[in-house]
Amino acid sequence: MPSKPVVLFDINVVLDVLQRREPFYDHSAALLGLAEMGQVKGFISSHSVTTLFYLLRKSLGPSSARAVITNLLQILKVAAVDQGTIDQALNLDYSDFEDAVQMICAVQLNADCLVTRNVKDYQPALLPVLKPVEFLAVLGQ
């Protein structure tokens, strides 16, 4: 891994932190912390941001959801999803189209890896797909 790896965070890792989901919280929070400290270049796909807002709005209300997203985007940058992303994802043999979009988004970023808790959903993998605990181990954390 490069000294400052580029990582696409799957929405489940972000939700682990925001919703303090156990037993996943500690590893996911540690990874977001590395992005916040600038030790990794963290990204979230644009469609994950809209999904995240939808989920947070239901539990927190719109203004709190906006505040959470605003704070998150101080840590993670938004990776674009465009026509090319969708076209390539349609040709990827994944059962879940959203996962295919995530994978192509990571590839277009030239990400070093995609971090998710659902590694099995990203097969065939076009780049390394790691669970938060695995990525922390690669980084020696």
Disulfide bonds with the S-S distance in Angstrom:
none
